[in-house]
């Protein structure tokens, strides 16, 4: 049971754990659950059990006393205190109120009642499955907005805008995400190539130089081929960017700039699959940021490429509002 004064503190902290600001913008926010997810790979043993317990039932963690949370996670109150310090909280009360505010906010914001952690059953109606997917993706997007450092996005955009060449590396599902980014950049006149074969990727990376950019995409940050290609590019002076969900993963360690995403796994959609939408959102943000910096060039290139393919579309005119010329 939360102490009476918790309601007052919770109200004050809601703005801190919410993914959006008063003006509707998003940025790096003190999203407690997103921070726990991001740091989970760094924890081992007792601290890992505490983190997993909180993530599996955040509402229950918000209601638990320090002794109860210790019992639930098979640890001790001292371990819970150590966990709070590792998460940069002054104490358990601060952590608990942050979780309570965030879970309360998610409940108020959701237009449906869905337990994201619930397994999808073979007999579930599609309406239930749709709600599960929508809730998980919405949470992943909000967590990504909370984790993403916009200053890093700015740095990445500036590097790409000034680059003479951009290499993009990814394997399996990450290759699809990388291919989408390569297509987007090409449409605004940025010379970009997406590589999935490690031999071709390494050969291309070896030809990069200072002023060029290499982007590696991997949810886990553990894909050996992507790590090798990004490291090779960096060894020749290229600015390296990692898009991953884990800030201390090997891919992040060889990158100059790290762009973080979050995910929410559901049945049949493990973390790697559920990370695709947040990855695309972050890369779309990066693409727009590049276009903003090269607006005249980007607008001209977009118009030319649109005209080139116009004959292969139906008579209905199609125009991208992001590069509409003011009337």
C-alpha positions in Angstrom: 0.0 0.0 0.0 1.4 3.4 -1.0 1.6 6.0 1.8 -0.9 8.9 1.8 1.6 11.5 0.7 2.4 9.4 -2.4 -0.5 10.9 -4.3 0.9 14.4 -4.0 4.4 13.4 -5.0 3.0 11.2 -7.9 1.2 14.2 -9.3 4.3 16.2 -9.2 6.4 13.5 -10.9 3.9 12.6 -13.7 5.5 15.3 -15.9 8.9 13.6 -15.4 7.9 10.1 -16.4 5.6 11.1 -19.2 7.1 10.7 -22.7 5.7 14.1 -23.8 6.2 17.6 -22.7 3.5 20.3 -22.0 3.8 21.5 -25.6 3.3 18.0 -27.0 7.0 17.4 -28.0 9.0 14.4 -27.1 12.6 14.0 -25.9 14.8 12.3 -23.4 12.6 11.8 -20.3 12.9 10.1 -17.0 10.8 7.1 -18.1 11.5 4.7 -15.2 10.6 1.5 -17.0 12.4 2.5 -20.2 15.6 3.1 -18.1 15.2 -0.3 -16.4 14.8 -2.0 -19.8 17.9 -0.2 -21.1 20.1 -1.2 -18.2 18.8 -4.8 -17.8 21.6 -6.3 -20.0 24.2 -4.7 -17.6 22.7 -6.3 -14.5 23.5 -9.8 -13.3 22.4 -12.0 -10.4 20.3 -10.3 -7.8 20.1 -6.9 -9.6 18.9 -8.7 -12.7 16.1 -10.4 -10.8 14.9 -7.1 -9.3 14.8 -5.5 -12.8 13.0 -8.5 -14.3 10.5 -8.5 -11.5 9.7 -4.8 -12.0 9.3 -5.1 -15.7 7.1 -8.2 -15.5 4.7 -6.5 -13.1 5.3 -2.8 -12.8 1.9 -2.1 -11.2 2.7 -4.7 -8.5 6.1 -3.3 -8.0 4.5 0.2 -7.4 2.3 -1.3 -4.7 5.0 -3.3 -3.0 7.0 -2.2 0.1 10.8 -2.7 -0.1 10.5 -5.9 1.9 7.8 -7.2 -0.4 9.7 -6.4 -3.6 12.8 -8.1 -2.1 10.7 -11.2 -1.4 9.1 -11.2 -4.9 12.5 -11.0 -6.6 14.2 -13.5 -4.2 16.6 -10.8 -2.9 17.0 -8.6 0.1 16.1 -5.0 1.0 19.8 -4.1 0.8 19.8 -5.4 -2.8 16.7 -3.2 -3.6 18.5 -0.2 -2.2 21.6 -1.1 -4.3 19.3 -1.4 -7.3 17.9 2.1 -6.7 21.3 3.6 -6.6 22.3 1.8 -9.8 19.2 3.4 -11.4 20.2 6.8 -10.0 17.4 7.1 -7.5 17.9 8.5 -4.1 16.0 5.6 -2.5 13.2 3.1 -2.8 10.5 5.7 -2.2 11.7 7.7 -5.2 11.8 4.6 -7.5 8.4 3.4 -6.3 6.7 6.7 -6.9 8.2 7.0 -10.3 6.9 3.5 -11.3 3.5 4.3 -9.8 3.2 7.6 -11.8 4.2 5.9 -15.0 1.9 2.9 -14.7 -0.9 5.2 -13.7 -0.3 7.4 -16.7 -0.2 4.4 -19.1 -3.5 3.2 -17.7 -5.2 6.7 -18.2 -3.7 7.1 -21.7 -4.7 3.7 -23.0 -8.0 3.5 -24.9 -8.1 -0.2 -24.1 -7.5 -2.5 -21.2 -4.7 -4.9 -22.2 -2.1 -6.7 -20.2 1.0 -6.3 -22.4 2.7 -9.1 -20.5 -0.1 -11.6 -21.1 0.7 -14.4 -23.5 -1.4 -14.4 -26.7 -3.5 -17.6 -26.7 -4.5 -19.7 -29.8 -8.2 -19.0 -29.0 -7.8 -15.3 -28.6 -10.1 -13.3 -31.0 -8.3 -11.0 -33.4 -9.8 -8.0 -31.6 -7.8 -9.0 -28.5 -4.6 -9.7 -30.5 -5.0 -6.3 -32.2 -5.3 -4.6 -28.8 -2.2 -6.5 -27.6 -0.1 -5.4 -30.6 -1.3 -1.8 -30.4 -0.6 -1.6 -26.7 2.9 -3.1 -27.1 3.8 -0.9 -30.0 2.5 2.2 -28.3 4.5 1.4 -25.2 7.6 0.7 -27.3 7.2 4.1 -29.1 6.8 6.0 -25.8 9.8 4.2 -24.3 11.9 5.0 -27.4 10.9 8.7 -27.1 12.0 8.6 -23.5 15.4 6.9 -24.3 16.4 8.7 -27.4 19.0 11.5 -27.0 18.0 14.2 -29.5 21.4 15.7 -29.3 22.8 12.4 -30.7 20.2 12.6 -33.5 21.4 16.1 -34.3 25.0 15.0 -34.4 24.1 12.1 -36.7 22.1 14.3 -39.0 24.9 16.9 -39.3 27.4 14.1 -40.1 25.1 12.6 -42.8 24.2 16.0 -44.3 27.9 16.8 -44.8 28.9 13.3 -45.9 30.0 12.4 -49.4 29.0 8.8 -48.9 26.9 6.9 -46.4 27.1 3.1 -45.8 24.4 1.2 -43.9 24.9 -2.2 -42.4 22.4 -4.7 -41.1 21.4 -8.4 -41.2 18.1 -10.2 -41.4 15.3 -7.9 -40.2 17.7 -5.1 -39.5 18.7 -5.2 -43.2 15.1 -4.3 -44.1 15.2 -1.3 -41.8 18.6 -0.3 -43.3 17.3 -0.7 -46.8 14.4 1.7 -46.0 16.8 4.3 -44.7 19.0 3.9 -47.8 15.9 4.5 -50.1 14.8 7.5 -48.1 18.3 9.1 -48.3 18.6 8.4 -52.0 15.3 10.3 -52.6 16.8 13.5 -51.2 20.1 13.2 -53.0 22.3 11.6 -50.3 24.7 9.0 -51.7 23.8 6.0 -49.5 24.3 2.2 -49.9 22.9 -0.6 -47.8 25.0 -3.7 -47.3 23.8 -7.1 -46.0 26.6 -9.3 -47.3 29.5 -9.1 -44.9 32.2 -9.4 -47.7 30.7 -6.7 -49.8 30.1 -4.6 -46.7 33.6 -4.9 -45.4 35.0 -4.0 -48.9 32.9 -0.9 -49.0 33.8 0.0 -45.4 37.5 -0.2 -46.3 37.0 2.5 -48.9 35.4 5.0 -46.6 37.3 7.9 -45.3 37.0 10.9 -42.9 33.9 12.8 -43.7 32.0 9.7 -44.7 29.4 8.0 -42.5 28.6 4.4 -41.6 25.4 3.4 -39.8 25.0 -0.1 -38.2 21.5 -1.4 -37.3 21.1 -4.2 -34.8 18.4 -4.4 -32.0 20.7 -6.6 -29.8 23.9 -4.9 -30.8 25.4 -8.4 -30.9 25.3 -9.2 -34.6 28.9 -10.0 -35.5 28.8 -9.1 -39.1 27.3 -5.7 -38.5 29.8 -5.0 -35.7 32.7 -6.0 -38.0 31.5 -3.7 -40.9 31.0 -0.7 -38.6 34.3 -1.2 -36.9 36.0 -1.4 -40.3 34.4 1.8 -41.4 35.5 3.5 -38.2 39.1 2.4 -38.6 39.3 4.4 -41.8 38.1 7.6 -40.3 34.3 7.4 -41.1 31.9 8.7 -38.5 30.1 5.6 -37.1 26.5 5.5 -35.9 24.8 2.6 -34.1 21.0 2.1 -33.9 20.4 -0.4 -31.1 18.4 -1.1 -28.0 21.4 -1.7 -25.8 23.8 1.2 -25.1 26.7 -1.1 -23.9 26.4 -3.7 -26.6 29.5 -4.4 -28.8 28.0 -2.5 -31.7 27.6 0.6 -29.5 31.2 0.3 -28.3 32.5 0.8 -31.9 30.2 3.7 -32.7 30.8 7.4 -32.3 27.1 8.1 -32.1 24.5 5.9 -30.4 20.8 6.1 -31.2 18.7 4.0 -28.8 15.3 2.3 -29.3 13.0 0.3 -27.1 10.8 -2.7 -27.7 7.9 -4.6 -26.2 7.8 -8.3 -26.9 4.6 -10.2 -27.3 3.9 -13.9 -28.2 5.2 -14.6 -31.7 6.8 -11.1 -31.7 10.1 -11.3 -29.8 12.1 -8.2 -28.9 14.0 -8.2 -32.3 10.7 -8.1 -34.2 8.9 -5.6 -32.0 11.9 -3.3 -32.3 11.3 -2.7 -36.0 8.7 0.0 -35.7 10.7 2.1 -33.2 13.8 1.7 -35.4 11.9 3.0 -38.4 10.6 5.9 -36.4 14.1 6.9 -35.2 15.5 6.6 -38.7 12.6 8.6 -40.1 13.4 11.3 -37.6 17.0 11.2 -38.6 16.0 11.4 -42.3 13.9 14.4 -41.7 16.7 16.1 -39.7 19.0 15.5 -42.6 16.5 17.0 -45.1 16.1 20.0 -42.8 19.8 20.7 -43.0 19.9 20.3 -46.8 16.5 21.7 -47.5 17.1 23.3 -50.9 19.1 20.3 -52.2 16.8 17.8 -50.6 13.7 19.4 -52.0 15.1 19.6 -55.5 16.3 16.0 -55.4 12.9 14.8 -54.1 11.1 16.6 -56.8 13.4 15.2 -59.5 13.1 11.6 -58.2 9.3 12.0 -57.8 9.0 13.2 -61.4 11.2 10.3 -62.7 8.8 7.7 -61.3 5.5 9.7 -61.9 4.8 7.9 -65.2 4.6 4.6 -63.3 1.8 5.7 -61.0 -1.9 6.2 -61.6 -3.3 9.5 -62.8 -4.0 10.6 -59.2 -1.3 13.0 -58.2 0.9 11.9 -55.3 2.8 14.5 -53.3 4.9 14.2 -50.1 3.8 16.9 -47.7 7.2 17.0 -46.0 8.7 18.6 -49.1 5.7 20.7 -50.4 6.7 24.0 -51.8 4.7 26.8 -50.1 2.1 28.3 -52.4 
